[in-house]
């Protein structure tokens, strides 16, 4: 890039207010946090969060299966990445098959895009990818409130490559300003004709489901040799990709814990007497959660009765006289408020 071009680019970045403050709307884009575990096998049957936090695998209606793992094999500047490894191929693609790496966003966190107004902003997505062989996949932004889609294809090689895609502004359909699911960033790795059967128009906003995925789409499930690696995911307002916004592990962990957190029997939660005939346990959430979470809990010494669960804490009690020597405690608790 010439000096003049560099100055012009910097001028646009400054004009679009892309310098300073938090630029990256994606959480855990460097794949640092993996609270649920670092490797899970046999995936592909349903939508779920598995390894790296905030990145769902949206999958279904296919015999294809994969292993997902947080792997220390990132490009320069990134230690970790999300690796997908095909373990069961599926070359007979039914209409409604899909495999998507997705991050979902609350409406109140994407208001700066100004979607649905005359001042709507362009959005730039950047990330690093590689695979075992060349491939073409699709990067898509979805307006979940108004069922509007815009997508572009991108290429993968056997070496780490930085992908940059700028998406057009959409002046139709505003995002709801709340804590519900308003926007998705999708990386399509496999799709049937329900999503590919129409004519794909790159970087064009539309509402037609069978035009969502590119005409040149590779199927991740075409071979058990197939792998896909991704890291350094950034989504920002404006038409320029700025350098990746690295955040500390502690900050990323706290952002992730708004949606999910857990403790295991390495950190037991003990109950204590609060009445002559009861014992009581309370655990504040590390941060305010997005919404009242779904709790999965394992008790030792007898099941407790949950009686107050909200965005701020969890409480439970069990009938137990003061002379009871049984150790009543919680050996693990998982709190899920994902979108």
DRENMAR-118938 format. One record per residue (C-alpha): residue number from 1; x, y, z. Coordinates in steps of 0.1 Angstrom, whole numbers. Layout:
REM residues N
PT,k,east,north,up
PT,NUM,X,Y,Z .
...
//
This chain:
REM residues 339
PT,k,east,north,up
PT,1,0,0,0 .
PT,2,14,34,-9 .
PT,3,18,62,17 .
PT,4,-11,81,1 .
PT,5,-33,51,3 .
PT,6,-24,45,40 .
PT,7,-32,82,48 .
PT,8,-65,79,30 .
PT,9,-74,47,49 .
PT,10,-65,63,82 .
PT,11,-87,93,73 .
PT,12,-116,71,67 .
PT,13,-111,52,99 .
PT,14,-110,85,119 .
PT,15,-141,98,101 .
PT,16,-160,66,110 .
PT,17,-149,69,146 .
PT,18,-131,35,145 .
PT,19,-102,46,166 .
PT,20,-106,45,204 .
PT,21,-131,28,226 .
PT,22,-143,-8,220 .
PT,23,-144,-16,183 .
PT,24,-149,-53,183 .
PT,25,-185,-63,188 .
PT,26,-175,-100,189 .
PT,27,-168,-116,222 .
PT,28,-140,-141,226 .
PT,29,-128,-136,190 .
PT,30,-93,-148,199 .
PT,31,-108,-181,212 .
PT,32,-92,-176,246 .
PT,33,-121,-188,268 .
PT,34,-134,-223,268 .
PT,35,-154,-228,300 .
PT,36,-172,-260,289 .
PT,37,-141,-279,278 .
PT,38,-114,-278,252 .
PT,39,-125,-307,229 .
PT,40,-158,-325,222 .
PT,41,-164,-353,198 .
PT,42,-195,-366,178 .
PT,43,-210,-332,171 .
PT,44,-233,-323,143 .
PT,45,-268,-334,153 .
PT,46,-281,-302,170 .
PT,47,-275,-266,178 .
PT,48,-253,-262,209 .
PT,49,-224,-245,225 .
PT,50,-195,-268,231 .
PT,51,-159,-256,234 .
PT,52,-149,-219,229 .
PT,53,-174,-196,245 .
PT,54,-199,-176,225 .
PT,55,-194,-196,193 .
PT,56,-223,-220,187 .
PT,57,-223,-248,163 .
PT,58,-257,-246,145 .
PT,59,-260,-281,130 .
PT,60,-286,-306,121 .
PT,61,-304,-329,96 .
PT,62,-271,-345,85 .
PT,63,-252,-377,91 .
PT,64,-220,-357,91 .
PT,65,-201,-356,124 .
PT,66,-171,-336,137 .
PT,67,-148,-329,166 .
PT,68,-145,-293,178 .
PT,69,-115,-282,199 .
PT,70,-98,-252,212 .
PT,71,-63,-256,197 .
PT,72,-30,-238,203 .
PT,73,-23,-234,166 .
PT,74,-32,-198,158 .
PT,75,-15,-174,134 .
PT,76,11,-148,146 .
PT,77,-4,-129,175 .
PT,78,-30,-155,184 .
PT,79,-22,-186,205 .
PT,80,-56,-202,202 .
PT,81,-81,-211,175 .
PT,82,-113,-231,170 .
PT,83,-106,-263,151 .
PT,84,-132,-284,134 .
PT,85,-123,-319,122 .
PT,86,-147,-339,101 .
PT,87,-150,-375,115 .
PT,88,-180,-388,96 .
PT,89,-186,-376,60 .
PT,90,-220,-369,44 .
PT,91,-219,-365,6 .
PT,92,-256,-370,1 .
PT,93,-268,-336,11 .
PT,94,-305,-333,20 .
PT,95,-323,-300,15 .
PT,96,-323,-288,51 .
PT,97,-288,-298,62 .
PT,98,-266,-271,78 .
PT,99,-234,-265,97 .
PT,100,-227,-230,109 .
PT,101,-202,-214,133 .
PT,102,-223,-187,148 .
PT,103,-220,-158,172 .
PT,104,-253,-142,184 .
PT,105,-257,-106,196 .
PT,106,-282,-88,218 .
PT,107,-301,-60,202 .
PT,108,-288,-35,227 .
PT,109,-252,-43,217 .
PT,110,-256,-35,180 .
PT,111,-275,-2,181 .
PT,112,-243,16,169 .
PT,113,-249,0,134 .
PT,114,-279,23,131 .
PT,115,-297,-4,111 .
PT,116,-331,6,97 .
PT,117,-323,43,96 .
PT,118,-311,66,69 .
PT,119,-278,68,88 .
PT,120,-272,30,87 .
PT,121,-236,20,88 .
PT,122,-215,-5,69 .
PT,123,-202,-34,89 .
PT,124,-167,-49,84 .
PT,125,-160,-85,95 .
PT,126,-124,-99,96 .
PT,127,-110,-132,108 .
PT,128,-82,-157,101 .
PT,129,-88,-191,86 .
PT,130,-70,-222,72 .
PT,131,-79,-258,64 .
PT,132,-65,-290,52 .
PT,133,-72,-281,16 .
PT,134,-86,-252,-5 .
PT,135,-123,-245,1 .
PT,136,-150,-218,-3 .
PT,137,-174,-210,25 .
PT,138,-199,-182,32 .
PT,139,-198,-154,58 .
PT,140,-233,-140,66 .
PT,141,-249,-113,87 .
PT,142,-284,-120,98 .
PT,143,-310,-95,111 .
PT,144,-330,-118,134 .
PT,145,-356,-92,142 .
PT,146,-366,-86,106 .
PT,147,-354,-119,89 .
PT,148,-330,-101,66 .
PT,149,-297,-116,52 .
PT,150,-265,-104,36 .
PT,151,-236,-127,28 .
PT,152,-203,-130,9 .
PT,153,-181,-160,0 .
PT,154,-145,-164,12 .
PT,155,-117,-187,4 .
PT,156,-96,-210,26 .
PT,157,-62,-224,19 .
PT,158,-38,-246,38 .
PT,159,-21,-215,53 .
PT,160,-35,-189,77 .
PT,161,-52,-162,57 .
PT,162,-68,-130,69 .
PT,163,-103,-125,55 .
PT,164,-119,-91,54 .
PT,165,-155,-85,43 .
PT,166,-173,-52,44 .
PT,167,-211,-55,43 .
PT,168,-235,-29,28 .
PT,169,-255,-7,51 .
PT,170,-292,-17,55 .
PT,171,-317,12,59 .
PT,172,-346,-12,64 .
PT,173,-357,-28,97 .
PT,174,-342,-16,130 .
PT,175,-328,-39,157 .
PT,176,-348,-41,189 .
PT,177,-331,-24,217 .
PT,178,-332,-51,243 .
PT,179,-313,-82,256 .
PT,180,-329,-106,230 .
PT,181,-313,-121,199 .
PT,182,-312,-95,172 .
PT,183,-282,-103,151 .
PT,184,-260,-132,141 .
PT,185,-226,-136,125 .
PT,186,-226,-169,106 .
PT,187,-198,-189,90 .
PT,188,-215,-214,68 .
PT,189,-196,-246,63 .
PT,190,-223,-270,49 .
PT,191,-257,-263,35 .
PT,192,-285,-280,16 .
PT,193,-308,-266,-11 .
PT,194,-331,-249,14 .
PT,195,-302,-224,18 .
PT,196,-285,-227,-16 .
PT,197,-313,-234,-41 .
PT,198,-317,-198,-52 .
PT,199,-294,-174,-70 .
PT,200,-268,-160,-47 .
PT,201,-262,-122,-48 .
PT,202,-231,-113,-30 .
PT,203,-233,-84,-5 .
PT,204,-269,-78,-13 .
PT,205,-295,-76,15 .
PT,206,-325,-99,9 .
PT,207,-352,-119,27 .
PT,208,-350,-152,6 .
PT,209,-339,-182,26 .
PT,210,-326,-202,-4 .
PT,211,-302,-174,-15 .
PT,212,-283,-173,18 .
PT,213,-253,-194,9 .
PT,214,-228,-189,-20 .
PT,215,-230,-208,-53 .
PT,216,-194,-220,-48 .
PT,217,-199,-234,-13 .
PT,218,-177,-263,-2 .
PT,219,-192,-290,20 .
PT,220,-172,-294,52 .
PT,221,-185,-330,53 .
PT,222,-172,-340,19 .
PT,223,-143,-360,34 .
PT,224,-130,-371,68 .
PT,225,-98,-354,58 .
PT,226,-116,-320,60 .
PT,227,-105,-295,87 .
PT,228,-113,-259,94 .
PT,229,-95,-235,117 .
PT,230,-107,-200,127 .
PT,231,-95,-172,151 .
PT,232,-92,-135,153 .
PT,233,-129,-128,146 .
PT,234,-137,-91,146 .
PT,235,-169,-73,137 .
PT,236,-169,-35,137 .
PT,237,-188,-5,124 .
PT,238,-174,11,92 .
PT,239,-158,1,60 .
PT,240,-122,-5,72 .
PT,241,-108,-35,91 .
PT,242,-88,-22,120 .
PT,243,-62,-43,138 .
PT,244,-77,-70,160 .
PT,245,-87,-57,194 .
PT,246,-70,-79,219 .
PT,247,-86,-80,253 .
PT,248,-72,-96,285 .
PT,249,-83,-131,294 .
PT,250,-101,-117,325 .
PT,251,-121,-93,305 .
PT,252,-131,-118,279 .
PT,253,-141,-143,306 .
PT,254,-163,-118,323 .
PT,255,-180,-109,290 .
PT,256,-186,-146,283 .
PT,257,-200,-152,318 .
PT,258,-229,-129,310 .
PT,259,-241,-159,289 .
PT,260,-226,-189,307 .
PT,261,-205,-198,337 .
PT,262,-199,-229,357 .
PT,263,-180,-243,387 .
PT,264,-173,-280,393 .
PT,265,-164,-301,423 .
PT,266,-130,-284,423 .
PT,267,-149,-255,439 .
PT,268,-177,-269,460 .
PT,269,-204,-246,474 .
PT,270,-213,-255,510 .
PT,271,-247,-249,526 .
PT,272,-252,-235,561 .
PT,273,-280,-234,586 .
PT,274,-304,-205,584 .
PT,275,-334,-220,603 .
PT,276,-338,-248,629 .
PT,277,-349,-272,602 .
PT,278,-332,-261,570 .
PT,279,-299,-255,554 .
PT,280,-294,-229,527 .
PT,281,-270,-223,498 .
PT,282,-265,-191,477 .
PT,283,-242,-184,448 .
PT,284,-241,-150,432 .
PT,285,-233,-150,395 .
PT,286,-199,-136,387 .
PT,287,-215,-109,366 .
PT,288,-251,-99,359 .
PT,289,-264,-125,334 .
PT,290,-282,-116,302 .
PT,291,-315,-131,315 .
PT,292,-326,-155,342 .
PT,293,-305,-186,335 .
PT,294,-312,-223,332 .
PT,295,-294,-240,360 .
PT,296,-279,-275,359 .
PT,297,-268,-286,394 .
PT,298,-253,-316,411 .
PT,299,-259,-320,448 .
PT,300,-241,-341,474 .
PT,301,-259,-352,506 .
PT,302,-294,-349,491 .
PT,303,-312,-328,465 .
PT,304,-319,-292,474 .
PT,305,-350,-272,464 .
PT,306,-342,-242,442 .
PT,307,-364,-213,452 .
PT,308,-349,-181,438 .
PT,309,-330,-179,405 .
PT,310,-325,-146,386 .
PT,311,-299,-126,367 .
PT,312,-279,-120,399 .
PT,313,-278,-151,420 .
PT,314,-290,-187,427 .
PT,315,-305,-200,459 .
PT,316,-316,-234,472 .
PT,317,-325,-250,506 .
PT,318,-329,-285,521 .
PT,319,-347,-297,552 .
PT,320,-320,-306,577 .
PT,321,-319,-303,615 .
PT,322,-289,-286,631 .
PT,323,-277,-319,646 .
PT,324,-276,-335,611 .
PT,325,-239,-344,603 .
PT,326,-245,-350,566 .
PT,327,-224,-327,544 .
PT,328,-249,-310,521 .
PT,329,-232,-292,493 .
PT,330,-233,-285,456 .
PT,331,-205,-302,436 .
PT,332,-211,-285,403 .
PT,333,-234,-258,389 .
PT,334,-238,-247,353 .
PT,335,-257,-214,346 .
PT,336,-268,-209,310 .
PT,337,-283,-177,296 .
PT,338,-271,-180,260 .
PT,339,-290,-165,231 .
//
